[in-house]
Amino acid sequence: MLGIARRVAVVAVVLCLGGCADLGYYWQSVHGQISLMAAARPVDDWIADPHTPAPLKARLELAQRIRHFAVTELDEPDNASYHRYADLHRSAVVWNVVAAPPYSLTLKTWCFPIAGCVGYRGYFDEAAAQREAAGLRAQGLEVSVYGVPAYSTLGWLNWAGGDPLLNTFIDYPEGELARIIFHELAHQILYVPGDTVFNESYATAVEIMGSARWLSERASPAAREQYARYETRRQQFRALTTATRRQLMLIYKGNKATAVDRSDMEALKNRAMQEFRDNYAKLKASWGGYAGYDHWVAGANNASFGALAFYDELVPEFEALFAREGSRWPRFYDAVKQLARLPKDERIKALDQMAGPISGETNGG
């Protein structure tokens, strides 16, 4: 493991040359990745170990079936990733920090050698993330810190064992476990530096379509029923947050254009946020008191609403593109790669065009 750690560090140094101003942040990233890799062992070893609890063995076996499905049915990469498992003894693998101005949903960006410029900064230590958040708040920004169960190294470390399964998500319901594996492997097929919305919307579309197929073809009726309940709540919550996000965007855009007094803008913003909380309370009551979104709602602000756009803004377009490509995964990936080669300002327009109705079809059906 020491040899691998040294190679990872050397690769990281080379990638950082000329581009890493904050060495303290950079080295915590390297150390965190090395520690994660050191904790990982092959899944077969965990399963063969008599000290491994039976429930964990069952989850690891399920994860391997999902991993095989990703290769054979979704044409995702057949490589080292997700054939090892690590227990990190914490609730998240990293904590992301996002920040936005008081009257905007546009996130502050940070730039990195591989990922390009992105609207978040990840920390392997929650306390370090909170210190970064405190500094950003002192600058007058609204900040959100949230735990992330998984992330992709984009295939760069498959030579060292790849991305492992983690305790942070291994116990997720079957449909959610499938979604995470499909999502992260999708990033290994394609990642466009500096375009978070494109990358995450694409991977989210893959996870949604892939998990739907897994559930329909491989999951038990109980797993499908469990997922259906979860997905219903998620879609209802997503509809609520999307509506609130659009409302906030209109408030900020309209008032900026008309130079409305800041106190008036603050009042409109507070009203929108109160409506959001009131509507969430109604949703929660309809769910029988399910509290899975309580923490997010309690801390909701411009930063957290801005971050939501990463994951769902372009999902319908990618789903339509998949259908247009005959629901065939290789053709879909090729089409997405074509889009990725375009300049960023042309990419979304081209996606809209490629995802449009097939010749001879009309919106009226």
Residue frames as qw, qx, qy, qz and C-alpha x, y, z in Angstrom:
[[0.000, 0.885, 0.466, 0.000, 0.00, 0.00, 0.00],
 [0.333, -0.729, 0.090, 0.591, 2.91, 2.36, 0.65],
 [0.364, -0.054, 0.588, 0.720, 4.03, 2.04, -2.96],
 [0.102, 0.658, 0.657, 0.352, 0.55, 2.89, -4.21],
 [0.225, -0.884, -0.287, 0.292, 0.34, 5.83, -1.82],
 [0.373, -0.502, 0.299, 0.721, 3.61, 7.22, -3.13],
 [0.263, 0.223, 0.675, 0.653, 2.44, 6.85, -6.73],
 [0.032, -0.816, -0.569, -0.096, -0.83, 8.62, -5.93],
 [0.303, -0.814, -0.068, 0.490, 1.08, 11.45, -4.30],
 [0.366, -0.245, 0.486, 0.755, 3.43, 11.77, -7.29],
 [0.165, 0.504, 0.696, 0.484, 0.52, 11.84, -9.73],
 [0.156, -0.879, -0.435, 0.119, -1.21, 14.46, -7.60],
 [0.359, -0.644, 0.133, 0.662, 1.91, 16.65, -7.48],
 [0.310, 0.042, 0.607, 0.731, 2.30, 16.51, -11.25],
 [0.030, 0.680, 0.662, 0.315, -1.35, 17.44, -11.75],
 [0.279, -0.861, -0.316, 0.284, -0.99, 20.30, -9.31],
 [0.508, -0.190, 0.178, 0.821, 2.05, 21.93, -10.89],
 [0.061, 0.123, 0.294, 0.946, 1.15, 25.49, -11.80],
 [0.374, -0.418, -0.499, -0.661, -2.38, 25.21, -10.46],
 [0.618, -0.542, -0.565, 0.071, -2.69, 24.60, -6.71],
 [0.052, 0.671, -0.223, 0.705, -2.47, 27.81, -4.74],
 [0.625, -0.539, 0.269, -0.496, -3.91, 26.38, -1.52],
 [0.432, 0.342, -0.831, 0.080, -1.45, 23.64, -0.61],
 [0.279, -0.124, 0.756, -0.579, -3.11, 22.94, 2.75],
 [0.755, 0.247, 0.202, -0.573, -6.38, 22.09, 1.03],
 [0.658, 0.481, -0.530, -0.236, -4.57, 20.16, -1.67],
 [0.218, 0.337, -0.884, 0.238, -2.69, 17.93, 0.76],
 [0.504, 0.001, 0.642, -0.577, -5.79, 17.13, 2.81],
 [0.796, 0.367, -0.089, -0.472, -7.32, 15.88, -0.43],
 [0.537, 0.455, -0.711, -0.002, -4.31, 13.67, -1.19],
 [0.074, -0.246, 0.847, -0.464, -4.17, 12.33, 2.38],
 [0.652, 0.111, 0.399, -0.635, -7.89, 11.65, 2.42],
 [0.797, 0.389, -0.301, -0.349, -7.77, 9.72, -0.83],
 [0.385, 0.408, -0.809, 0.173, -4.78, 7.66, 0.27],
 [0.296, -0.148, 0.746, -0.578, -6.47, 6.84, 3.59],
 [0.777, 0.222, 0.135, -0.574, -9.61, 5.75, 1.78],
 [0.721, 0.427, -0.521, -0.161, -7.64, 3.46, -0.53],
 [0.147, 0.380, -0.841, 0.356, -5.69, 2.00, 2.38],
 [0.501, -0.055, 0.600, -0.621, -8.92, 1.06, 4.16],
 [0.790, 0.292, -0.131, -0.523, -10.32, -0.84, 1.17],
 [0.372, -0.253, 0.891, 0.068, -10.11, -4.62, 0.82],
 [0.276, 0.019, -0.768, -0.578, -11.39, -6.86, -1.99],
 [0.696, -0.173, 0.024, -0.696, -15.07, -7.72, -1.63],
 [0.841, 0.045, -0.531, -0.089, -14.24, -11.41, -1.90],
 [0.369, 0.197, -0.685, 0.597, -12.00, -11.09, 1.17],
 [0.363, -0.190, 0.344, -0.845, -14.79, -9.46, 3.18],
 [0.826, -0.045, -0.213, -0.521, -17.24, -12.17, 2.15],
 [0.779, 0.119, -0.600, 0.138, -14.79, -14.96, 3.02],
 [0.102, 0.353, -0.600, 0.710, -13.91, -13.42, 6.38],
 [0.417, -0.426, -0.802, 0.033, -15.84, -15.25, 9.16],
 [0.217, -0.400, -0.446, 0.771, -15.85, -12.04, 11.21],
 [0.138, -0.066, -0.308, -0.939, -17.81, -10.10, 8.58],
 [0.442, 0.222, 0.585, -0.643, -21.44, -9.74, 9.74],
 [0.389, 0.323, 0.837, 0.208, -23.93, -11.67, 7.63],
 [0.290, 0.851, 0.367, -0.237, -25.97, -8.55, 6.72],
 [0.008, -0.790, 0.375, 0.485, -22.84, -6.87, 5.35],
 [0.343, -0.140, 0.848, 0.379, -21.95, -9.96, 3.33],
 [0.391, 0.587, 0.709, 0.007, -25.44, -9.91, 1.81],
 [0.185, 0.916, 0.079, -0.347, -25.12, -6.23, 0.88],
 [0.164, -0.613, 0.611, 0.474, -21.69, -6.78, -0.69],
 [0.393, 0.141, 0.869, 0.267, -23.02, -9.68, -2.73],
 [0.331, 0.794, 0.489, -0.142, -25.92, -7.50, -3.88],
 [0.019, 0.865, -0.215, -0.452, -23.49, -4.72, -4.82],
 [0.283, -0.333, 0.775, 0.456, -21.50, -7.16, -6.95],
 [0.396, 0.471, 0.777, 0.135, -24.65, -8.22, -8.79],
 [0.194, 0.919, 0.213, -0.268, -25.48, -4.56, -9.42],
 [0.176, -0.699, 0.487, 0.492, -21.89, -3.96, -10.57],
 [0.382, 0.019, 0.844, 0.376, -22.15, -6.85, -13.05],
 [0.330, 0.725, 0.603, -0.048, -25.48, -5.50, -14.30],
 [0.021, 0.877, -0.083, -0.474, -23.86, -2.11, -14.91],
 [0.192, -0.445, 0.707, 0.516, -21.39, -3.75, -17.29],
 [0.259, 0.149, 0.912, 0.280, -23.64, -6.23, -19.07],
 [0.162, 0.699, 0.696, 0.030, -26.84, -4.19, -19.34],
 [0.009, 0.957, 0.146, -0.251, -25.82, -0.51, -19.16],
 [0.724, 0.524, -0.021, 0.448, -22.47, -0.77, -20.98],
 [0.267, -0.930, 0.227, -0.111, -20.64, 0.88, -18.11],
 [0.317, 0.675, -0.658, 0.106, -16.91, 0.26, -17.60],
 [0.962, -0.215, -0.166, 0.024, -15.68, -3.19, -16.59],
 [0.367, 0.623, -0.462, 0.514, -12.76, -2.15, -14.41],
 [0.414, 0.020, -0.738, 0.533, -11.46, -2.24, -10.83],
 [0.246, -0.253, 0.232, -0.906, -14.01, 0.15, -9.34],
 [0.706, -0.218, 0.145, -0.659, -16.55, -1.19, -6.80],
 [0.863, 0.039, -0.503, -0.008, -14.88, -4.54, -6.35],
 [0.425, 0.052, -0.623, 0.655, -13.42, -3.47, -2.99],
 [0.427, -0.770, -0.392, -0.266, -15.06, -2.26, 0.21],
 [0.340, 0.214, -0.464, 0.789, -13.97, 0.12, 2.97],
 [0.412, -0.768, -0.489, 0.031, -15.51, 1.00, 6.32],
 [0.296, 0.550, -0.147, 0.767, -14.50, 4.61, 6.98],
 [0.396, -0.444, -0.641, 0.485, -16.21, 4.73, 10.39],
 [0.053, 0.324, 0.141, -0.934, -17.94, 7.99, 9.51],
 [0.475, 0.551, 0.588, -0.354, -21.23, 9.02, 7.93],
 [0.546, 0.824, 0.021, -0.152, -19.88, 10.62, 4.74],
 [0.837, 0.124, 0.105, 0.523, -16.83, 10.17, 2.56],
 [0.316, 0.122, -0.009, 0.941, -16.44, 13.93, 2.07],
 [0.018, 0.760, 0.498, -0.416, -18.28, 17.10, 3.06],
 [0.371, 0.468, 0.367, 0.713, -18.97, 19.60, 0.31],
 [0.112, -0.586, -0.276, 0.753, -19.05, 23.34, 0.91],
 [0.264, 0.550, 0.527, 0.592, -21.16, 25.52, -1.39],
 [0.160, -0.528, -0.286, 0.783, -21.67, 29.29, -1.16],
 [0.217, 0.607, 0.530, 0.550, -23.78, 31.97, -2.86],
 [0.041, 0.200, -0.137, 0.969, -24.46, 35.70, -2.43],
 [0.210, 0.263, 0.660, -0.672, -27.48, 36.87, -0.38],
 [0.547, 0.553, 0.229, -0.585, -29.51, 37.70, -3.48],
 [0.516, 0.519, -0.569, -0.374, -28.36, 35.18, -6.07],
 [0.948, -0.110, 0.269, -0.126, -28.36, 31.43, -6.65],
 [0.674, 0.633, -0.347, 0.156, -25.08, 31.60, -8.58],
 [0.865, -0.462, -0.015, 0.193, -22.54, 29.56, -6.67],
 [0.138, -0.842, 0.500, 0.150, -19.00, 30.60, -5.87],
 [0.935, 0.317, -0.159, 0.024, -16.57, 28.48, -7.90],
 [0.484, -0.663, 0.535, 0.200, -13.21, 26.90, -7.18],
 [0.706, 0.594, -0.339, -0.181, -10.85, 25.63, -9.88],
 [0.730, -0.401, 0.551, 0.055, -8.89, 22.36, -9.84],
 [0.072, -0.481, 0.723, 0.491, -6.45, 20.68, -12.27],
 [0.088, 0.109, 0.951, 0.277, -8.71, 17.78, -13.37],
 [0.123, 0.606, 0.754, -0.221, -12.23, 18.81, -12.45],
 [0.153, 0.524, 0.311, 0.778, -11.93, 22.32, -13.83],
 [0.133, -0.176, 0.308, -0.926, -13.95, 25.07, -12.14],
 [0.389, -0.412, -0.811, -0.143, -16.78, 23.73, -9.99],
 [0.317, -0.626, -0.036, -0.711, -19.29, 25.22, -7.56],
 [0.824, -0.547, -0.038, -0.143, -18.24, 23.25, -4.49],
 [0.221, 0.631, -0.685, 0.289, -15.20, 22.36, -2.40],
 [0.896, -0.253, -0.329, -0.159, -14.88, 18.95, -0.76],
 [0.111, -0.642, 0.645, -0.400, -13.21, 18.07, 2.53],
 [0.638, -0.027, -0.769, 0.027, -12.47, 14.65, 4.01],
 [0.291, -0.218, -0.668, 0.649, -12.81, 16.17, 7.48],
 [0.105, -0.783, -0.573, -0.219, -16.13, 17.73, 8.51],
 [0.387, -0.760, -0.172, 0.493, -14.48, 20.15, 10.94],
 [0.350, -0.209, 0.374, 0.833, -12.30, 21.49, 8.12],
 [0.065, 0.504, 0.654, 0.560, -15.39, 21.95, 5.96],
 [0.267, -0.843, -0.460, 0.075, -17.09, 23.88, 8.74],
 [0.410, -0.570, 0.055, 0.709, -14.03, 26.13, 9.13],
 [0.226, 0.112, 0.540, 0.803, -14.13, 26.90, 5.41],
 [0.105, -0.690, -0.651, -0.300, -17.86, 27.61, 5.72],
 [0.352, -0.781, -0.300, 0.421, -17.27, 30.02, 8.60],
 [0.345, -0.333, 0.265, 0.836, -14.75, 31.96, 6.53],
 [0.080, 0.334, 0.644, 0.683, -17.17, 32.24, 3.63],
 [0.226, -0.788, -0.573, -0.016, -19.97, 33.43, 5.91],
 [0.383, -0.631, -0.089, 0.669, -17.62, 36.11, 7.22],
 [0.206, -0.063, 0.462, 0.860, -17.43, 37.34, 3.61],
 [0.424, 0.275, 0.144, -0.851, -21.20, 37.82, 3.58],
 [0.433, 0.118, -0.749, -0.488, -22.05, 34.66, 1.63],
 [0.835, -0.166, 0.225, -0.475, -24.77, 32.14, 2.37],
 [0.172, 0.461, -0.870, -0.029, -23.19, 28.73, 2.88],
 [0.924, -0.124, 0.041, -0.360, -24.27, 25.10, 2.98],
 [0.006, -0.485, 0.874, -0.038, -22.21, 22.11, 4.13],
 [0.896, 0.016, 0.077, -0.438, -23.47, 18.64, 3.26],
 [0.521, -0.362, 0.767, 0.091, -22.14, 15.13, 3.53],
 [0.629, 0.459, -0.443, -0.444, -21.51, 13.15, 0.34],
 [0.889, -0.202, 0.384, -0.146, -21.82, 9.33, 0.44],
 [0.800, 0.091, 0.444, 0.392, -19.76, 8.69, -2.71],
 [0.232, 0.851, -0.209, -0.423, -17.70, 10.41, -5.37],
 [0.909, 0.355, 0.137, 0.171, -15.86, 9.36, -8.51],
 [0.412, -0.617, 0.389, 0.547, -12.13, 9.60, -9.21],
 [0.541, 0.695, -0.138, -0.454, -13.19, 9.48, -12.88],
 [0.963, 0.260, -0.017, 0.073, -11.21, 6.30, -13.54],
 [0.240, 0.829, -0.447, 0.237, -7.86, 7.94, -12.81],
 [0.279, -0.539, 0.732, -0.310, -7.13, 5.54, -9.95],
 [0.951, 0.064, -0.039, -0.299, -8.39, 2.26, -11.39],
 [0.645, 0.453, -0.566, 0.241, -4.74, 1.18, -11.63],
 [0.035, 0.357, -0.688, 0.630, -4.62, 1.46, -7.81],
 [0.013, 0.231, 0.921, -0.313, -7.83, -0.44, -7.10],
 [0.139, -0.466, -0.562, -0.670, -10.43, 2.04, -8.27],
 [0.382, -0.381, 0.177, -0.823, -13.30, 3.57, -6.33],
 [0.144, -0.047, -0.961, 0.230, -14.42, 1.27, -3.49],
 [0.485, -0.607, -0.535, -0.331, -17.83, 0.50, -2.08],
 [0.102, 0.336, -0.485, 0.801, -18.18, 2.35, 1.22],
 [0.164, -0.384, -0.818, 0.395, -20.04, 2.01, 4.50],
 [0.115, 0.289, 0.139, -0.940, -21.50, 5.45, 3.76],
 [0.580, 0.225, -0.202, -0.757, -23.91, 3.94, 1.22],
 [0.211, 0.129, -0.958, -0.147, -23.70, 0.14, 1.33],
 [0.080, 0.314, 0.868, -0.377, -26.83, -0.10, 3.52],
 [0.351, 0.230, -0.098, -0.902, -28.95, 2.10, 1.25],
 [0.758, 0.305, 0.449, -0.363, -32.18, 0.53, -0.05],
 [0.700, 0.084, 0.605, 0.370, -31.54, -1.65, -3.08],
 [0.448, 0.788, 0.344, 0.246, -32.74, 0.88, -5.63],
 [0.106, -0.982, 0.155, 0.031, -30.65, 3.64, -4.07],
 [0.630, -0.457, 0.535, 0.328, -27.54, 1.44, -3.96],
 [0.653, 0.384, 0.530, 0.381, -27.97, 0.74, -7.66],
 [0.222, 0.955, 0.164, 0.111, -28.41, 4.44, -8.39],
 [0.327, -0.863, 0.326, 0.207, -25.14, 5.40, -6.69],
 [0.651, -0.202, 0.615, 0.396, -23.10, 2.73, -8.47],
 [0.539, 0.595, 0.500, 0.325, -24.60, 3.56, -11.87],
 [0.042, 0.997, 0.066, -0.014, -24.14, 7.30, -11.29],
 [0.391, -0.769, 0.418, 0.283, -20.49, 7.15, -10.30],
 [0.646, 0.006, 0.641, 0.413, -19.57, 4.75, -13.10],
 [0.437, 0.808, 0.369, 0.145, -21.25, 7.11, -15.58],
 [0.101, -0.956, 0.206, 0.183, -18.67, 9.73, -14.64],
 [0.554, -0.402, 0.623, 0.379, -15.94, 7.31, -15.68],
 [0.587, 0.485, 0.572, 0.305, -17.44, 7.19, -19.18],
 [0.274, 0.653, 0.224, 0.670, -17.58, 10.95, -19.54],
 [0.367, -0.743, -0.294, 0.476, -16.61, 13.99, -17.51],
 [0.381, 0.722, 0.157, 0.556, -16.35, 17.52, -18.92],
 [0.461, -0.221, -0.343, 0.788, -14.04, 19.74, -16.85],
 [0.029, -0.112, -0.092, 0.989, -15.77, 22.87, -15.62],
 [0.473, -0.159, -0.380, -0.779, -19.38, 21.94, -16.49],
 [0.157, -0.052, 0.861, -0.482, -20.91, 20.56, -13.29],
 [0.625, 0.263, 0.284, -0.678, -24.54, 20.87, -14.39],
 [0.682, 0.411, -0.478, -0.370, -23.89, 18.93, -17.60],
 [0.284, 0.308, -0.891, 0.171, -21.85, 16.23, -15.83],
 [0.216, 0.015, 0.797, -0.564, -24.22, 15.69, -12.92],
 [0.667, 0.295, 0.123, -0.673, -27.42, 15.87, -14.94],
 [0.620, 0.378, -0.632, -0.270, -26.01, 13.28, -17.36],
 [0.216, 0.177, -0.917, 0.284, -24.95, 10.93, -14.55],
 [0.402, 0.106, 0.580, -0.701, -28.26, 11.43, -12.76],
 [0.723, 0.312, -0.189, -0.587, -30.14, 10.51, -15.93],
 [0.511, 0.294, -0.807, -0.039, -28.04, 7.33, -16.20],
 [0.029, -0.075, 0.855, -0.513, -28.75, 6.40, -12.57],
 [0.565, 0.186, 0.316, -0.739, -32.49, 7.02, -12.93],
 [0.755, 0.337, -0.336, -0.451, -32.88, 5.01, -16.13],
 [0.421, 0.325, -0.840, 0.110, -30.45, 2.31, -15.02],
 [0.172, -0.064, 0.796, -0.577, -32.04, 1.78, -11.62],
 [0.692, 0.203, 0.119, -0.683, -35.51, 1.62, -13.17],
 [0.727, 0.323, -0.553, -0.247, -34.30, -1.24, -15.37],
 [0.205, 0.254, -0.872, 0.364, -32.56, -2.99, -12.46],
 [0.398, 0.008, 0.590, -0.702, -35.67, -2.80, -10.32],
 [0.759, 0.262, -0.046, -0.594, -37.97, -4.05, -13.05],
 [0.756, 0.360, -0.530, -0.134, -35.73, -6.95, -14.11],
 [0.545, 0.233, -0.719, 0.363, -33.75, -8.03, -11.03],
 [0.140, -0.267, 0.550, -0.779, -35.25, -6.70, -7.79],
 [0.082, -0.324, -0.925, 0.180, -37.79, -8.38, -5.55],
 [0.167, -0.717, -0.521, -0.433, -41.37, -7.05, -5.26],
 [0.505, -0.747, -0.298, 0.313, -40.53, -5.81, -1.75],
 [0.465, -0.277, 0.157, 0.826, -37.52, -3.85, -3.05],
 [0.109, 0.402, 0.502, 0.758, -39.62, -2.33, -5.83],
 [0.327, -0.789, -0.493, -0.163, -42.32, -1.33, -3.35],
 [0.540, -0.615, -0.142, 0.556, -39.77, 0.22, -1.00],
 [0.364, -0.051, 0.309, 0.877, -38.18, 2.15, -3.84],
 [0.017, -0.602, -0.572, -0.557, -41.56, 3.35, -5.13],
 [0.393, -0.831, -0.370, 0.136, -42.37, 4.90, -1.75],
 [0.507, -0.486, 0.088, 0.706, -38.98, 6.56, -1.56],
 [0.301, 0.158, 0.481, 0.809, -39.14, 7.82, -5.14],
 [0.096, -0.769, -0.556, -0.301, -42.61, 9.28, -4.67],
 [0.416, -0.822, -0.176, 0.347, -41.39, 11.36, -1.74],
 [0.493, -0.286, 0.294, 0.767, -38.27, 12.39, -3.65],
 [0.212, 0.419, 0.556, 0.686, -40.21, 13.54, -6.70],
 [0.218, -0.862, -0.441, -0.122, -42.65, 15.53, -4.57],
 [0.484, -0.715, -0.005, 0.504, -39.81, 17.17, -2.68],
 [0.453, -0.037, 0.430, 0.780, -37.95, 17.87, -5.91],
 [0.088, 0.675, 0.545, 0.490, -41.05, 19.53, -7.38],
 [0.345, -0.891, -0.265, 0.125, -41.28, 21.74, -4.30],
 [0.516, -0.551, 0.190, 0.629, -37.61, 22.75, -4.32],
 [0.396, 0.240, 0.526, 0.714, -37.67, 23.36, -8.08],
 [0.034, -0.826, -0.469, -0.311, -40.68, 25.67, -7.75],
 [0.431, -0.851, -0.087, 0.288, -39.00, 27.56, -4.90],
 [0.567, -0.242, 0.342, 0.709, -35.74, 27.82, -6.80],
 [0.264, 0.492, 0.519, 0.648, -37.54, 29.35, -9.78],
 [0.222, -0.903, -0.358, -0.087, -39.41, 31.73, -7.51],
 [0.526, -0.684, 0.079, 0.498, -36.15, 32.92, -5.91],
 [0.499, 0.052, 0.447, 0.740, -34.53, 33.37, -9.32],
 [0.093, 0.722, 0.486, 0.484, -37.41, 35.57, -10.44],
 [0.386, -0.886, -0.202, 0.159, -37.19, 37.63, -7.24],
 [0.555, -0.507, 0.232, 0.618, -33.48, 38.24, -7.61],
 [0.406, 0.218, 0.529, 0.713, -33.55, 38.85, -11.36],
 [0.008, 0.789, 0.504, 0.352, -36.62, 41.09, -11.35],
 [0.379, -0.892, -0.155, 0.192, -35.56, 43.21, -8.41],
 [0.563, -0.325, 0.289, 0.703, -32.04, 43.64, -9.72],
 [0.317, 0.417, 0.532, 0.665, -33.46, 44.92, -12.98],
 [0.135, -0.821, -0.371, -0.413, -35.71, 47.43, -11.28],
 [0.280, 0.357, -0.443, 0.773, -33.28, 48.42, -8.50],
 [0.613, -0.637, -0.354, -0.304, -35.78, 47.58, -5.75],
 [0.265, -0.732, 0.460, -0.427, -34.71, 48.55, -2.26],
 [0.349, 0.268, -0.884, 0.158, -32.74, 45.76, -0.57],
 [0.301, -0.020, 0.712, -0.634, -35.16, 45.60, 2.35],
 [0.737, 0.272, 0.034, -0.618, -38.01, 44.93, -0.09],
 [0.634, 0.372, -0.660, -0.156, -36.00, 42.20, -1.79],
 [0.064, 0.216, -0.878, 0.423, -35.23, 40.65, 1.59],
 [0.547, 0.090, 0.461, -0.692, -38.93, 40.66, 2.43],
 [0.784, 0.339, -0.253, -0.454, -39.82, 38.90, -0.82],
 [0.452, 0.365, -0.807, 0.104, -37.06, 36.37, -0.26],
 [0.167, -0.133, 0.794, -0.569, -38.19, 35.67, 3.30],
 [0.701, 0.181, 0.204, -0.659, -41.77, 35.22, 2.11],
 [0.735, 0.365, -0.504, -0.267, -40.68, 32.69, -0.52],
 [0.284, 0.293, -0.862, 0.302, -38.64, 30.78, 2.03],
 [0.395, -0.028, 0.629, -0.669, -41.52, 30.73, 4.51],
 [0.788, 0.263, -0.081, -0.551, -43.86, 29.43, 1.81],
 [0.574, 0.368, -0.731, -0.022, -41.33, 26.71, 1.09],
 [0.022, 0.178, -0.852, 0.492, -41.20, 25.66, 4.74],
 [0.586, 0.105, 0.376, -0.710, -44.99, 25.76, 5.06],
 [0.790, 0.325, -0.306, -0.420, -45.44, 23.63, 1.95],
 [0.398, 0.329, -0.841, 0.159, -42.80, 21.20, 3.16],
 [0.290, -0.102, 0.721, -0.621, -44.68, 20.81, 6.45],
 [0.762, 0.227, 0.106, -0.597, -47.79, 19.83, 4.45],
 [0.677, 0.399, -0.599, -0.156, -45.80, 17.35, 2.39],
 [0.125, 0.306, -0.859, 0.391, -44.28, 15.83, 5.49],
 [0.541, 0.015, 0.528, -0.654, -47.71, 15.39, 7.03],
 [0.817, 0.324, -0.150, -0.453, -48.90, 13.61, 3.88],
 [0.553, 0.406, -0.724, 0.077, -45.91, 11.26, 4.22],
 [0.822, -0.441, -0.356, -0.053, -46.97, 10.24, 7.68],
 [0.492, -0.851, 0.178, 0.055, -44.22, 12.21, 9.35],
 [0.869, 0.172, 0.064, 0.460, -41.25, 10.94, 7.28],
 [0.255, -0.933, 0.054, 0.248, -38.41, 13.26, 8.32],
 [0.825, 0.050, 0.260, 0.499, -35.69, 12.44, 5.79],
 [0.399, 0.601, 0.172, 0.670, -35.52, 15.99, 4.42],
 [0.394, -0.878, -0.260, 0.080, -35.77, 17.87, 7.72],
 [0.596, -0.476, 0.128, 0.634, -32.07, 18.65, 7.97],
 [0.381, 0.256, 0.437, 0.774, -31.92, 20.02, 4.43],
 [0.091, -0.794, -0.454, -0.393, -35.00, 22.19, 4.95],
 [0.509, -0.781, -0.197, 0.303, -33.71, 23.56, 8.26],
 [0.460, -0.491, 0.251, 0.696, -30.57, 24.86, 6.54],
 [0.517, 0.582, 0.513, 0.361, -32.08, 25.81, 3.19],
 [0.086, -0.786, 0.041, 0.610, -30.61, 28.98, 1.68],
 [0.508, 0.758, -0.223, -0.342, -29.36, 30.32, -1.65],
 [0.000, 0.556, -0.821, -0.129, -26.33, 28.01, -1.60],
 [0.429, 0.028, 0.893, -0.130, -28.32, 24.82, -1.04],
 [0.621, 0.619, 0.356, -0.324, -30.93, 25.76, -3.65],
 [0.330, 0.776, -0.432, -0.319, -28.19, 26.68, -6.10],
 [0.183, -0.394, 0.898, 0.078, -26.49, 23.31, -5.59],
 [0.655, 0.263, 0.654, -0.271, -29.69, 21.42, -6.43],
 [0.585, 0.711, -0.102, -0.377, -29.44, 22.62, -10.02],
 [0.073, -0.542, 0.811, 0.207, -26.29, 20.50, -10.42],
 [0.291, -0.069, 0.953, -0.047, -28.21, 17.28, -10.35],
 [0.398, 0.470, 0.776, -0.136, -31.54, 17.75, -12.04],
 [0.209, 0.634, -0.035, -0.744, -31.56, 20.77, -14.34],
 [0.388, 0.461, -0.569, -0.560, -30.88, 18.85, -17.60],
 [0.385, -0.061, 0.914, -0.116, -32.11, 15.38, -16.65],
 [0.655, 0.513, 0.434, -0.346, -35.27, 15.52, -18.86],
 [0.450, 0.754, -0.352, -0.325, -33.13, 16.45, -21.87],
 [0.015, -0.453, 0.889, 0.065, -30.77, 13.53, -21.31],
 [0.523, 0.164, 0.794, -0.262, -33.69, 11.14, -20.84],
 [0.632, 0.665, 0.149, -0.370, -35.17, 12.37, -24.11],
 [0.259, 0.699, -0.622, -0.241, -31.81, 11.95, -25.83],
 [0.312, -0.205, 0.925, -0.070, -31.64, 8.34, -24.61],
 [0.622, 0.434, 0.580, -0.295, -35.08, 7.66, -26.10],
 [0.492, 0.777, -0.168, -0.355, -34.08, 9.33, -29.35],
 [0.134, 0.582, -0.792, -0.131, -31.04, 7.05, -29.56],
 [0.739, 0.017, -0.593, -0.317, -33.33, 4.03, -29.46],
 [0.739, -0.577, 0.219, -0.268, -32.78, 3.43, -25.73],
 [0.923, 0.171, -0.172, 0.299, -29.41, 1.92, -26.65],
 [0.551, -0.774, 0.037, 0.309, -26.65, 2.73, -24.21],
 [0.623, -0.118, 0.318, 0.704, -23.64, 2.83, -26.58],
 [0.239, 0.608, 0.421, 0.629, -25.45, 5.19, -28.93],
 [0.324, -0.912, -0.239, -0.081, -26.51, 7.37, -26.01],
 [0.624, -0.592, 0.124, 0.495, -22.95, 7.61, -24.64],
 [0.523, 0.173, 0.398, 0.734, -21.63, 8.45, -28.12],
 [0.040, 0.797, 0.390, 0.459, -24.22, 11.22, -28.46],
 [0.466, -0.870, -0.095, 0.132, -23.28, 12.67, -25.06],
 [0.659, -0.308, 0.258, 0.636, -19.59, 12.56, -26.03],
 [0.358, 0.522, 0.410, 0.656, -20.43, 14.53, -29.18],
 [0.216, -0.917, -0.242, -0.231, -22.03, 17.19, -27.01],
 [0.663, -0.654, 0.030, 0.364, -19.02, 17.22, -24.70],
 [0.627, 0.064, 0.285, 0.722, -16.74, 18.18, -27.58],
 [0.133, 0.790, 0.334, 0.497, -18.68, 21.40, -28.18],
 [0.137, 0.317, -0.331, 0.878, -17.86, 24.71, -26.48],
 [0.054, -0.295, -0.789, 0.536, -19.74, 25.08, -23.22],
 [0.285, 0.369, 0.179, -0.866, -21.98, 27.88, -24.46],
 [0.510, 0.214, -0.538, -0.636, -23.11, 25.72, -27.41],
 [0.103, 0.071, -0.986, 0.108, -23.53, 22.46, -25.49],
 [0.286, 0.319, 0.707, -0.563, -26.94, 23.06, -23.93],
 [0.508, 0.485, -0.108, -0.703, -28.45, 24.42, -27.13],
 [0.402, 0.314, -0.798, -0.320, -27.21, 21.35, -28.98],
 [0.052, 0.069, 0.947, -0.309, -28.59, 19.06, -26.26],
 [0.449, 0.405, 0.387, -0.696, -32.01, 20.68, -26.63],
 [0.539, 0.477, -0.395, -0.571, -31.87, 20.11, -30.38],
 [0.288, 0.243, -0.922, -0.089, -30.63, 16.51, -30.15],
 [0.096, 0.166, 0.884, -0.427, -33.25, 15.67, -27.50],
 [0.446, 0.240, 0.012, -0.862, -36.08, 17.14, -29.57],
 [0.817, 0.242, 0.376, -0.364, -38.84, 15.16, -31.28],
 [0.474, -0.098, 0.757, 0.440, -37.74, 12.52, -33.77],
 [0.198, 0.189, -0.455, -0.847, -38.56, 13.42, -37.37],
 [0.393, -0.248, -0.761, -0.453, -42.23, 12.78, -38.05],
 [0.352, -0.488, -0.720, 0.345, -43.24, 13.16, -34.40],
 [0.095, -0.654, -0.093, -0.745, -45.11, 16.08, -32.92],
 [0.027, -0.206, 0.647, -0.734, -45.45, 17.27, -29.38],
 [0.660, -0.068, 0.108, -0.741, -49.12, 16.43, -29.56],
 [0.505, -0.147, 0.844, -0.106, -48.28, 12.74, -30.07]]
